[in-house]
């Protein structure tokens, strides 16, 4: 079969077939009387083998080794190809992500594009000061895309930079809460905490909704941060978690403060008092927890708490009795 016919049937151009021949990959087995290249059936099979291996990403040199070296083991080469392919995919994915974020910033001209690129590079810098400056400048004329801020916030370990990123996210608009909520399901505890702390500083109904969902998290740290933020927003759903925090001694002072914020009217104050007193009365509640629950009553107004403190001032646990007596004096002084 002549080279033109081989090119038509194989899809490999005559020029490429000549290149293969110059490299010694495939040589036509014969020549016609006029000196034209003539390929045998075996030559054509080799061409198809070459093309198959090229489709896997092998270089022509690697293909030559694979076809001509009897002792060549394909497993190591395939493993190498897998590694190279993964690296290429990661690089292309990173580029695609960067381009998506530039598009999201809606740049008006190339100067805006360059500014976004500079901010994205600064957010990924190894220098904490550079990352912090990028976060603080993100609310400028060309803001950093919220996806980049979320990614940075979920990975940031430097407290000052993390605070700047949370500040930037709080000013980034409505898309941030949903993106941050994905971090609540991370297998890494530190990422979950960063996600909920960022949500806690974000305003708006969407952030509040995501924090409500976080109350059901199996992670007590996530539940705690969500409850404190919701308590500050006046969301009563946080009460059971806040009471649990006081019992368990996890940020119990902050939890008690959040309960006092929630006790804004008589009906709510009465419900909060009932919850705290119920936990106080349980025989399974430890002495240290009873002391913290008694202290938490300080921020709850109403006659129900006052009557309860009178009873607690006679409690058999001296620490509880002394705390209740002290709180009664404070109430009388008011």
PAFI-732234 format. One line per field, with one value per residue: y, x, z of N, C-alpha, C, CB in turn. Coordinates in steps of 0.1 Angstrom, whole numbers. Glycine has a CB too. Example, Ala and Ser with C-alpha at 12.3 -4.5 7.8 and 13.67 -1.06 7.14 Angstrom:
! PAFI-732234
n.yy [-57, -22] $
n.xx [132, 128] $
n.zz [78, 71] $
ca.yy [-45, -11] $
ca.xx [123, 137] $
ca.zz [78, 71] $
c.yy [-33, 0] $
c.xx [132, 129] $
c.zz [78, 79] $
cb.yy [-45, -6] $
cb.xx [113, 141] $
cb.zz [90, 57] $
This chain:
! PAFI-732234
n.yy [-12, 22, 53, 75, 62, 48, 70, 80, 59, 55, 80, 93, 118, 121, 135, 132, 104, 102, 115, 97, 77, 89, 89, 63, 49, 36, 19, 16, -15, -21, -11, 4, -4, 21, 34, 43, 45, 15, 1, -26, -50, -55, -32, -13, -21, -15, 13, 19, 10, 28, 52, 46, 45, 71, 84, 80, 97, 93, 101, 103, 91, 75, 58, 45, 30, 14, -2, -15, -25, -55, -62, -42, -28, -20, -11, 8, 30, 36, 43, 66, 81, 85, 101, 124, 132, 138, 160, 178, 181, 192, 216, 228, 229, 247, 270, 274, 279, 303, 319, 319, 333, 358, 365, 366, 389, 409, 426, 458, 466, 459, 468, 464, 436, 429, 439, 423, 398, 404, 407, 381, 367, 378, 370, 343, 343, 335, 352, 366, 393, 403, 388, 397, 425, 422, 411, 432, 452, 443, 453, 472, 492, 472, 444, 415, 383, 365, 338, 334, 347, 331, 306, 314, 321, 297, 283, 298, 303, 322, 344, 372, 377, 360, 373, 396, 385, 376, 400, 411, 392, 397, 419, 412, 405, 385, 359, 347, 332, 307, 295, 294, 276, 251, 245, 237, 210, 199, 174, 182, 195, 221, 235, 234, 250, 275, 280, 283, 304, 325, 326, 335, 362, 373, 393, 393, 374, 350, 341, 338, 317, 296, 294, 285, 259, 249, 244, 218, 204, 177, 184, 198, 223, 237, 239, 254, 279, 287, 289, 309, 331, 332, 336, 362, 374, 373, 349, 324, 296, 289, 284, 258, 247, 267, 264, 238, 243, 258, 239, 220, 235, 248, 277, 289, 314, 332, 320, 323, 351, 354, 342, 361, 382, 372, 371, 392, 399, 393, 368, 353, 354, 340, 314, 308, 308, 286, 266, 266, 261, 237, 221, 225, 211, 184, 152, 142, 162, 177, 190, 212, 220, 228, 250, 268, 270, 283, 307, 317, 324, 350, 368, 367, 382, 387, 375, 348, 338, 352, 340, 314, 318, 324, 299, 285, 297, 283, 259, 226, 224, 243, 261, 267, 278, 301, 315, 320, 336, 358, 368, 374, 396, 414, 418, 430, 453, 467] $
n.xx [9, 6, 20, 1, -24, -22, -22, -47, -63, -55, -56, -34, -12, 7, 30, 35, 39, 63, 78, 77, 91, 117, 124, 127, 106, 86, 91, 86, 81, 88, 96, 83, 87, 91, 102, 86, 74, 62, 39, 34, 9, 17, 32, 13, -3, 15, 16, -10, -7, 12, -3, -22, -8, 1, -22, -25, -8, 19, 53, 70, 95, 92, 72, 87, 105, 86, 76, 98, 116, 121, 121, 108, 87, 54, 40, 53, 57, 30, 21, 37, 26, 0, 6, 17, -5, -24, -11, -12, -40, -46, -32, -45, -71, -67, -60, -85, -101, -90, -96, -124, -128, -118, -136, -159, -154, -161, -145, -138, -118, -85, -68, -83, -84, -58, -55, -72, -59, -35, -45, -55, -32, -18, -35, -28, -3, 28, 34, 21, 14, 10, -12, -31, -32, -43, -68, -80, -81, -100, -125, -125, -126, -125, -134, -122, -131, -158, -156, -129, -122, -136, -123, -98, -104, -112, -89, -70, -46, -34, -42, -47, -49, -70, -91, -92, -101, -126, -138, -138, -154, -178, -187, -191, -214, -243, -237, -217, -225, -237, -216, -197, -210, -206, -181, -187, -192, -168, -142, -122, -116, -107, -112, -140, -145, -135, -153, -178, -172, -168, -193, -207, -201, -212, -237, -274, -302, -297, -272, -280, -298, -281, -266, -286, -290, -265, -267, -274, -252, -229, -205, -194, -181, -188, -216, -216, -204, -223, -246, -240, -237, -263, -278, -270, -283, -309, -322, -343, -340, -315, -313, -314, -289, -272, -277, -268, -240, -234, -238, -219, -196, -184, -173, -190, -195, -199, -221, -240, -242, -253, -278, -289, -292, -312, -333, -353, -380, -408, -421, -402, -381, -391, -393, -367, -357, -371, -359, -332, -335, -347, -325, -308, -322, -320, -310, -287, -271, -239, -220, -203, -215, -240, -233, -225, -249, -264, -251, -256, -283, -282, -284, -310, -341, -370, -397, -398, -371, -361, -375, -366, -339, -340, -347, -324, -305, -305, -295, -280, -255, -228, -214, -233, -253, -241, -235, -262, -271, -255, -263, -290, -286, -275, -297, -314, -301, -304] $
n.zz [0, -9, 3, 2, 2, 26, 44, 39, 49, 75, 87, 95, 85, 54, 58, 85, 86, 72, 90, 112, 100, 97, 123, 129, 138, 122, 94, 59, 45, 19, -15, -44, -80, -90, -70, -49, -15, 1, 20, 42, 55, 82, 87, 87, 109, 129, 127, 136, 162, 171, 170, 189, 212, 213, 219, 245, 256, 255, 246, 214, 216, 239, 229, 209, 225, 239, 218, 207, 226, 241, 268, 280, 305, 308, 330, 348, 332, 326, 351, 355, 335, 345, 367, 355, 340, 360, 372, 351, 349, 373, 371, 349, 360, 381, 366, 352, 374, 383, 361, 361, 384, 378, 358, 374, 388, 371, 353, 339, 321, 309, 329, 352, 351, 356, 381, 396, 393, 406, 433, 437, 436, 458, 479, 480, 488, 506, 525, 554, 559, 533, 525, 543, 536, 511, 517, 531, 512, 495, 492, 473, 443, 423, 434, 453, 441, 457, 460, 461, 484, 503, 500, 509, 535, 547, 548, 561, 587, 603, 628, 626, 599, 593, 606, 591, 567, 574, 579, 553, 540, 552, 539, 514, 500, 490, 483, 498, 523, 515, 502, 522, 539, 529, 539, 564, 564, 561, 564, 581, 612, 619, 596, 596, 618, 611, 590, 603, 621, 603, 591, 613, 615, 593, 579, 575, 562, 549, 560, 586, 583, 575, 598, 616, 605, 612, 639, 641, 637, 641, 653, 682, 685, 662, 666, 689, 682, 663, 679, 697, 679, 668, 692, 697, 677, 684, 681, 691, 687, 694, 721, 735, 728, 739, 766, 770, 765, 788, 808, 800, 803, 781, 767, 785, 798, 777, 766, 786, 785, 760, 764, 782, 764, 748, 766, 764, 768, 790, 787, 772, 789, 810, 799, 794, 820, 830, 815, 824, 852, 851, 842, 864, 884, 877, 887, 875, 869, 873, 901, 894, 871, 880, 895, 874, 860, 879, 881, 855, 858, 865, 845, 837, 838, 860, 881, 885, 884, 906, 928, 925, 931, 957, 968, 960, 975, 998, 991, 993, 983, 989, 973, 953, 968, 979, 956, 947, 968, 966, 941, 946, 963, 945, 929, 947, 951, 928] $
ca.yy [0, 34, 62, 82, 53, 46, 83, 81, 49, 56, 93, 99, 125, 116, 142, 125, 91, 104, 118, 84, 69, 95, 86, 49, 43, 26, 20, 8, -28, -22, 1, 0, -3, 35, 39, 48, 37, 6, -4, -40, -51, -54, -18, -5, -24, -7, 27, 20, 9, 41, 62, 43, 49, 86, 89, 79, 108, 90, 108, 94, 84, 65, 48, 36, 20, 5, -11, -22, -31, -67, -62, -30, -31, -9, -6, 20, 41, 40, 50, 79, 89, 89, 112, 136, 136, 144, 173, 186, 184, 202, 229, 233, 233, 259, 281, 276, 286, 317, 326, 320, 343, 371, 368, 370, 403, 417, 437, 467, 467, 450, 472, 457, 422, 428, 442, 411, 388, 408, 404, 367, 362, 382, 361, 330, 346, 329, 363, 369, 407, 404, 382, 406, 437, 418, 410, 445, 460, 435, 460, 484, 493, 459, 435, 401, 374, 360, 324, 334, 350, 319, 296, 319, 321, 284, 278, 307, 299, 334, 350, 386, 375, 354, 383, 405, 378, 375, 413, 412, 384, 403, 430, 406, 403, 375, 346, 341, 322, 294, 290, 290, 265, 239, 242, 230, 195, 194, 164, 188, 203, 235, 242, 236, 261, 287, 283, 288, 317, 334, 328, 343, 376, 377, 398, 389, 363, 338, 337, 333, 304, 287, 292, 276, 246, 245, 240, 204, 198, 168, 190, 208, 236, 244, 242, 265, 292, 290, 293, 323, 341, 333, 343, 377, 379, 371, 337, 315, 283, 286, 283, 245, 246, 276, 258, 227, 249, 262, 226, 214, 244, 253, 291, 291, 328, 338, 314, 330, 364, 353, 340, 373, 390, 366, 374, 406, 401, 385, 355, 346, 353, 329, 301, 306, 304, 272, 256, 266, 255, 222, 214, 225, 201, 171, 145, 138, 175, 177, 202, 223, 225, 235, 263, 276, 273, 293, 320, 321, 330, 364, 377, 365, 390, 381, 370, 333, 336, 357, 330, 303, 321, 323, 285, 280, 302, 273, 247, 219, 227, 256, 270, 271, 287, 314, 322, 325, 347, 370, 373, 381, 409, 423, 422, 440, 466, 474] $
ca.xx [0, 14, 19, -11, -35, -20, -26, -62, -70, -51, -58, -21, -8, 19, 41, 38, 44, 77, 85, 79, 102, 129, 127, 128, 94, 80, 97, 79, 88, 93, 95, 78, 97, 94, 109, 77, 72, 51, 37, 28, -1, 24, 36, 1, -6, 25, 12, -21, -1, 18, -13, -29, 1, 1, -35, -23, 1, 33, 61, 74, 106, 86, 66, 97, 109, 75, 74, 110, 123, 113, 121, 101, 75, 45, 34, 60, 54, 16, 21, 42, 16, -11, 11, 18, -19, -30, -5, -17, -54, -45, -28, -56, -82, -63, -62, -99, -107, -85, -103, -137, -128, -116, -149, -169, -152, -166, -135, -142, -107, -73, -62, -90, -80, -44, -57, -78, -48, -26, -51, -56, -18, -15, -42, -22, 11, 33, 36, 8, 11, 5, -25, -40, -35, -52, -82, -85, -83, -109, -138, -122, -134, -125, -133, -118, -143, -162, -151, -115, -122, -141, -113, -87, -108, -113, -75, -61, -42, -29, -54, -50, -53, -83, -100, -94, -109, -140, -143, -140, -166, -191, -190, -189, -227, -252, -232, -208, -230, -239, -202, -191, -217, -200, -170, -193, -192, -154, -137, -111, -123, -103, -120, -154, -146, -133, -165, -189, -168, -170, -207, -212, -198, -219, -251, -284, -311, -290, -262, -288, -304, -270, -263, -296, -286, -253, -270, -276, -239, -223, -193, -199, -175, -196, -228, -214, -203, -236, -256, -236, -241, -278, -283, -268, -293, -322, -329, -345, -336, -301, -314, -310, -274, -265, -278, -258, -227, -232, -237, -206, -184, -178, -177, -202, -198, -204, -234, -249, -244, -262, -291, -294, -297, -325, -343, -357, -394, -411, -424, -390, -373, -397, -390, -352, -355, -376, -349, -320, -339, -349, -312, -303, -329, -318, -300, -275, -263, -228, -220, -197, -225, -250, -228, -225, -263, -269, -245, -263, -295, -279, -288, -324, -350, -383, -399, -395, -357, -359, -380, -357, -326, -342, -346, -311, -296, -305, -291, -270, -242, -225, -211, -245, -260, -234, -238, -276, -272, -249, -272, -301, -281, -274, -311, -320, -294, -310] $
ca.zz [0, -10, 15, 1, 6, 41, 50, 39, 57, 89, 93, 98, 73, 48, 64, 98, 83, 68, 103, 119, 93, 100, 137, 130, 144, 113, 80, 49, 42, 5, -25, -58, -90, -92, -58, -39, -3, 0, 34, 44, 66, 95, 89, 90, 123, 137, 127, 145, 176, 175, 173, 201, 224, 213, 225, 260, 261, 254, 236, 204, 221, 248, 220, 203, 235, 242, 207, 203, 237, 245, 282, 285, 313, 306, 343, 354, 323, 328, 364, 352, 327, 354, 375, 347, 337, 372, 374, 341, 352, 385, 366, 341, 369, 388, 356, 350, 386, 383, 350, 366, 394, 371, 352, 384, 393, 360, 350, 328, 312, 312, 341, 362, 351, 363, 396, 402, 393, 417, 445, 439, 439, 472, 488, 480, 492, 518, 535, 561, 557, 520, 525, 551, 528, 500, 523, 535, 500, 486, 489, 465, 430, 417, 446, 451, 440, 470, 460, 465, 498, 511, 500, 517, 549, 552, 549, 568, 601, 610, 634, 621, 585, 593, 610, 579, 557, 578, 576, 539, 536, 557, 530, 500, 493, 494, 479, 508, 533, 509, 499, 535, 545, 524, 548, 577, 562, 559, 574, 589, 623, 618, 585, 600, 628, 603, 583, 612, 626, 592, 590, 624, 613, 581, 582, 566, 565, 544, 570, 598, 580, 575, 612, 622, 601, 619, 652, 641, 634, 651, 658, 693, 683, 652, 673, 699, 675, 657, 689, 702, 669, 668, 704, 696, 667, 690, 675, 702, 684, 700, 735, 740, 726, 748, 779, 769, 766, 802, 815, 797, 805, 769, 765, 793, 801, 765, 764, 795, 780, 749, 770, 787, 753, 744, 776, 762, 772, 802, 783, 768, 801, 818, 793, 797, 834, 832, 810, 833, 864, 848, 842, 878, 892, 873, 895, 868, 867, 882, 910, 887, 861, 888, 898, 862, 857, 889, 876, 843, 861, 868, 833, 834, 847, 863, 895, 886, 888, 920, 937, 924, 938, 972, 971, 958, 985, 1008, 985, 1001, 977, 994, 962, 947, 978, 980, 943, 947, 978, 960, 930, 953, 968, 933, 925, 957, 950, 916] $
c.yy [12, 44, 71, 74, 50, 58, 84, 71, 50, 69, 100, 105, 119, 122, 135, 111, 92, 107, 106, 76, 75, 92, 71, 42, 32, 29, 11, -4, -28, -10, -5, 1, 12, 42, 45, 39, 27, -1, -17, -39, -49, -39, -10, -8, -16, 8, 29, 19, 22, 52, 59, 47, 64, 91, 88, 90, 105, 98, 98, 86, 72, 54, 39, 26, 10, -6, -20, -29, -43, -68, -50, -33, -19, -3, 7, 32, 45, 47, 64, 88, 94, 101, 125, 141, 143, 158, 182, 190, 194, 216, 236, 237, 246, 271, 284, 283, 300, 325, 329, 332, 357, 375, 373, 384, 413, 429, 445, 468, 459, 455, 466, 442, 420, 431, 430, 400, 391, 404, 389, 361, 366, 373, 347, 331, 339, 340, 367, 384, 410, 399, 392, 419, 433, 417, 423, 454, 453, 442, 472, 484, 480, 449, 421, 392, 367, 345, 324, 338, 338, 309, 301, 318, 307, 277, 286, 303, 311, 342, 364, 385, 370, 364, 393, 398, 378, 389, 415, 404, 390, 414, 425, 403, 390, 361, 339, 330, 308, 287, 285, 278, 252, 235, 235, 215, 190, 183, 169, 197, 217, 242, 244, 248, 274, 291, 289, 302, 328, 337, 337, 358, 382, 382, 391, 376, 350, 332, 332, 319, 293, 284, 283, 262, 240, 241, 225, 197, 188, 174, 201, 222, 244, 248, 254, 278, 297, 295, 307, 334, 343, 339, 358, 383, 378, 359, 326, 300, 279, 283, 269, 243, 255, 270, 246, 232, 253, 249, 220, 222, 248, 267, 294, 305, 335, 332, 320, 344, 364, 350, 353, 383, 385, 369, 388, 409, 391, 370, 347, 344, 341, 315, 298, 302, 290, 262, 255, 259, 240, 215, 214, 214, 187, 164, 142, 150, 175, 190, 214, 229, 233, 249, 273, 280, 284, 307, 326, 327, 345, 373, 375, 373, 382, 376, 355, 331, 341, 346, 318, 306, 321, 308, 280, 286, 293, 260, 240, 220, 241, 266, 276, 281, 300, 322, 328, 336, 360, 376, 380, 395, 419, 427, 432, 453, 474, 480] $
c.xx [9, 11, 6, -23, -34, -25, -41, -69, -67, -54, -45, -16, 5, 31, 45, 43, 59, 85, 87, 91, 116, 134, 130, 117, 87, 86, 89, 87, 94, 92, 90, 89, 100, 100, 99, 76, 60, 51, 29, 17, 5, 28, 24, -4, 3, 21, 0, -17, 5, 8, -21, -21, 2, -11, -34, -14, 16, 40, 65, 86, 101, 79, 76, 102, 99, 74, 86, 118, 116, 112, 114, 88, 66, 40, 40, 57, 39, 14, 26, 33, 5, -6, 11, 4, -26, -24, -10, -32, -54, -42, -39, -68, -79, -64, -76, -105, -103, -93, -117, -138, -126, -129, -159, -166, -157, -157, -140, -131, -96, -67, -69, -86, -67, -46, -62, -67, -39, -32, -52, -42, -14, -23, -35, -7, 15, 34, 22, 4, 5, -9, -35, -43, -45, -67, -88, -88, -94, -122, -136, -130, -135, -123, -128, -131, -146, -157, -137, -114, -126, -130, -101, -91, -108, -99, -66, -59, -37, -41, -57, -55, -68, -94, -103, -102, -123, -146, -147, -153, -179, -195, -191, -203, -233, -247, -223, -213, -231, -225, -195, -197, -212, -188, -175, -192, -178, -150, -126, -118, -119, -110, -134, -155, -144, -146, -176, -185, -170, -185, -213, -210, -205, -233, -261, -291, -304, -280, -269, -294, -293, -266, -273, -293, -274, -255, -272, -263, -235, -211, -198, -193, -184, -210, -227, -212, -216, -246, -252, -240, -256, -284, -281, -278, -307, -330, -330, -341, -323, -302, -309, -294, -267, -266, -268, -244, -224, -230, -223, -194, -177, -182, -189, -205, -204, -219, -244, -252, -254, -277, -297, -299, -310, -336, -349, -372, -397, -414, -411, -382, -378, -393, -375, -350, -360, -365, -337, -323, -341, -335, -306, -309, -326, -307, -287, -266, -252, -228, -214, -207, -236, -246, -228, -239, -268, -263, -252, -277, -294, -285, -302, -333, -362, -384, -396, -381, -355, -364, -371, -344, -328, -341, -331, -301, -296, -301, -280, -256, -238, -221, -223, -253, -254, -236, -252, -277, -267, -257, -284, -298, -280, -287, -317, -314, -299, -323] $
c.zz [0, 1, 14, 6, 21, 49, 51, 48, 72, 96, 97, 85, 68, 54, 77, 96, 79, 81, 111, 113, 97, 115, 139, 136, 135, 99, 70, 45, 28, -3, -38, -68, -93, -80, -47, -27, -4, 14, 34, 54, 80, 98, 93, 104, 132, 138, 136, 159, 180, 178, 186, 213, 225, 220, 240, 265, 260, 243, 226, 208, 230, 239, 214, 213, 238, 231, 204, 214, 243, 260, 288, 293, 313, 320, 348, 345, 324, 341, 362, 345, 336, 362, 367, 343, 348, 374, 364, 344, 363, 380, 358, 350, 377, 379, 354, 362, 386, 372, 354, 376, 388, 364, 362, 389, 382, 357, 338, 317, 317, 325, 353, 363, 359, 378, 403, 403, 404, 431, 448, 443, 454, 482, 490, 485, 505, 529, 541, 559, 543, 519, 532, 543, 517, 505, 526, 523, 491, 484, 481, 452, 423, 429, 443, 450, 453, 471, 465, 480, 507, 511, 509, 532, 555, 554, 557, 583, 609, 615, 628, 607, 584, 597, 598, 568, 561, 576, 562, 534, 541, 548, 515, 493, 498, 491, 489, 517, 527, 506, 512, 541, 541, 533, 561, 576, 559, 569, 583, 599, 622, 607, 589, 610, 620, 595, 591, 618, 615, 590, 601, 623, 600, 584, 572, 569, 560, 554, 582, 595, 580, 590, 620, 618, 609, 633, 653, 638, 645, 658, 669, 691, 673, 659, 682, 692, 669, 667, 695, 692, 668, 680, 703, 686, 672, 685, 687, 700, 691, 714, 740, 739, 736, 762, 780, 771, 781, 810, 813, 799, 793, 766, 773, 796, 789, 763, 773, 791, 768, 754, 775, 776, 748, 754, 776, 766, 783, 798, 779, 780, 810, 812, 795, 811, 836, 827, 819, 846, 863, 849, 856, 886, 889, 882, 888, 865, 877, 890, 902, 877, 868, 892, 886, 858, 866, 885, 864, 846, 864, 857, 829, 843, 850, 877, 896, 890, 902, 930, 937, 931, 953, 976, 970, 968, 997, 1003, 994, 995, 981, 983, 955, 956, 979, 967, 943, 956, 972, 949, 935, 957, 956, 929, 934, 955, 938, 919] $
cb.yy [0, 40, 72, 87, 40, 43, 95, 79, 35, 53, 92, 88, 140, 118, 157, 125, 84, 115, 129, 76, 69, 110, 90, 45, 53, 28, 16, 16, -39, -33, 8, 8, -9, 42, 50, 49, 46, -5, 6, -51, -64, -63, -13, -9, -39, -9, 31, 10, -3, 46, 62, 27, 43, 92, 80, 65, 112, 74, 115, 102, 93, 71, 56, 45, 27, 12, -4, -12, -20, -80, -63, -20, -34, -13, -17, 18, 36, 27, 42, 78, 80, 77, 109, 132, 124, 136, 172, 179, 171, 197, 228, 223, 221, 258, 277, 262, 279, 318, 318, 307, 341, 370, 356, 360, 405, 422, 431, 481, 482, 451, 488, 458, 417, 439, 454, 406, 388, 423, 410, 360, 368, 397, 359, 323, 361, 322, 375, 366, 416, 397, 368, 410, 442, 404, 401, 452, 461, 422, 464, 484, 504, 457, 433, 396, 364, 360, 317, 344, 362, 313, 294, 333, 327, 275, 276, 321, 288, 342, 351, 394, 366, 342, 391, 409, 364, 371, 424, 407, 370, 409, 441, 394, 402, 376, 347, 352, 327, 295, 300, 302, 266, 241, 254, 235, 191, 206, 152, 196, 197, 236, 233, 223, 260, 286, 270, 278, 317, 329, 315, 338, 379, 366, 413, 388, 364, 340, 349, 343, 304, 292, 306, 280, 246, 256, 246, 200, 209, 155, 197, 202, 235, 234, 230, 262, 291, 278, 282, 323, 337, 319, 338, 380, 372, 383, 331, 316, 280, 299, 285, 234, 249, 290, 253, 219, 261, 270, 217, 210, 237, 243, 293, 283, 335, 335, 299, 330, 371, 341, 329, 380, 389, 351, 371, 410, 400, 391, 355, 354, 366, 330, 302, 319, 314, 270, 261, 280, 262, 220, 221, 239, 204, 170, 133, 132, 187, 175, 199, 218, 213, 227, 262, 269, 260, 290, 318, 309, 324, 367, 374, 350, 403, 371, 373, 326, 344, 370, 325, 300, 335, 328, 277, 285, 316, 272, 249, 204, 225, 254, 263, 260, 280, 312, 313, 313, 343, 366, 361, 372, 408, 416, 409, 434, 464, 464] $
cb.xx [-10, 12, 31, -13, -34, -6, -20, -67, -66, -36, -67, -11, -6, 19, 38, 25, 36, 79, 77, 66, 100, 129, 116, 141, 84, 64, 112, 75, 79, 86, 110, 66, 92, 81, 118, 63, 71, 54, 29, 38, -8, 36, 42, -11, -5, 39, 8, -31, 9, 27, -23, -31, 15, 2, -46, -18, -3, 35, 73, 78, 116, 76, 57, 109, 112, 62, 70, 119, 126, 120, 135, 98, 79, 33, 35, 75, 56, 7, 29, 56, 11, -14, 24, 26, -27, -27, 11, -16, -61, -36, -15, -60, -84, -48, -55, -106, -101, -70, -102, -142, -118, -105, -154, -167, -137, -180, -121, -145, -103, -63, -63, -105, -79, -35, -66, -90, -41, -22, -65, -61, -8, -19, -57, -22, 13, 46, 43, 9, 23, 14, -26, -33, -22, -48, -81, -75, -70, -112, -144, -107, -128, -114, -147, -109, -142, -177, -152, -107, -132, -153, -107, -84, -122, -121, -69, -67, -31, -20, -53, -37, -44, -84, -95, -80, -103, -141, -132, -128, -164, -188, -180, -182, -225, -265, -225, -203, -243, -247, -194, -192, -232, -195, -163, -207, -201, -144, -131, -101, -119, -88, -119, -159, -135, -121, -170, -192, -154, -164, -214, -204, -184, -219, -252, -278, -324, -284, -253, -299, -310, -258, -261, -310, -283, -243, -283, -286, -228, -220, -185, -195, -161, -199, -234, -201, -192, -242, -255, -221, -235, -284, -275, -254, -291, -330, -321, -360, -335, -293, -328, -317, -270, -272, -293, -259, -225, -244, -248, -206, -175, -181, -179, -201, -185, -195, -234, -242, -231, -258, -291, -283, -286, -323, -338, -356, -404, -424, -434, -382, -373, -412, -393, -344, -363, -389, -344, -315, -352, -356, -303, -306, -343, -313, -306, -278, -271, -215, -211, -184, -231, -254, -213, -218, -271, -264, -230, -265, -301, -265, -279, -328, -354, -386, -413, -398, -348, -367, -394, -354, -322, -356, -355, -306, -301, -319, -286, -274, -242, -213, -201, -254, -260, -219, -235, -285, -265, -235, -276, -306, -268, -266, -319, -318, -279, -311] $
cb.zz [12, -24, 15, -13, -2, 45, 43, 25, 52, 91, 105, 103, 76, 33, 66, 107, 71, 58, 111, 118, 78, 98, 146, 137, 148, 113, 80, 37, 45, -2, -27, -62, -103, -96, -62, -45, 10, -11, 42, 47, 65, 95, 76, 80, 125, 132, 112, 141, 176, 163, 161, 202, 222, 199, 220, 264, 274, 250, 243, 191, 229, 258, 209, 198, 249, 244, 195, 196, 248, 241, 288, 273, 328, 298, 354, 355, 308, 328, 375, 345, 316, 363, 381, 334, 332, 385, 373, 327, 356, 395, 357, 331, 379, 393, 343, 348, 399, 380, 337, 372, 405, 361, 344, 396, 395, 364, 348, 333, 310, 301, 342, 359, 337, 356, 398, 394, 380, 416, 446, 426, 430, 474, 484, 466, 494, 516, 528, 576, 559, 509, 532, 564, 522, 494, 536, 544, 492, 492, 503, 461, 421, 406, 453, 463, 428, 472, 446, 457, 501, 504, 485, 513, 550, 542, 535, 568, 600, 601, 648, 622, 577, 603, 622, 573, 555, 593, 581, 530, 542, 571, 531, 501, 479, 488, 466, 516, 538, 496, 492, 545, 542, 510, 551, 580, 550, 560, 566, 580, 636, 616, 572, 607, 638, 593, 576, 623, 631, 579, 590, 637, 612, 570, 580, 552, 558, 531, 574, 601, 566, 567, 620, 617, 586, 619, 657, 631, 632, 645, 647, 706, 678, 640, 680, 707, 665, 650, 701, 705, 655, 666, 716, 691, 654, 687, 663, 706, 669, 698, 740, 732, 712, 748, 782, 756, 757, 807, 811, 782, 814, 757, 750, 806, 805, 753, 766, 809, 775, 739, 781, 796, 741, 742, 791, 748, 761, 809, 771, 758, 809, 819, 777, 793, 843, 824, 796, 836, 870, 835, 832, 884, 891, 858, 901, 854, 867, 875, 922, 880, 853, 900, 903, 850, 858, 903, 873, 834, 874, 870, 822, 834, 840, 853, 899, 873, 878, 922, 933, 909, 933, 976, 962, 944, 990, 1015, 971, 1001, 961, 1004, 951, 943, 992, 982, 931, 951, 991, 954, 920, 964, 975, 922, 924, 971, 948, 905] $
